């Protein structure tokens, strides 16, 4: 089962930990509001759901840094803004 293997996937876990940090910085609810609005804007911009998802600033930050297991130790506050 794919879920069982994800528990041991350090890259996947790091990706999700980056999202957790983003959520904490935005006090959780605003994160989801921003995420949804940005997805809508990207959907209009790209007219493709996968491209829209891939270009959300939160996802861009997480994907670009998921292999760097030290990223969260060095990451500055609100770093996702650089990926807008």
Order of alpha helices (4+ residues) and beta strands (2+ residues): alpha-alpha-alpha-alpha-alpha-alpha
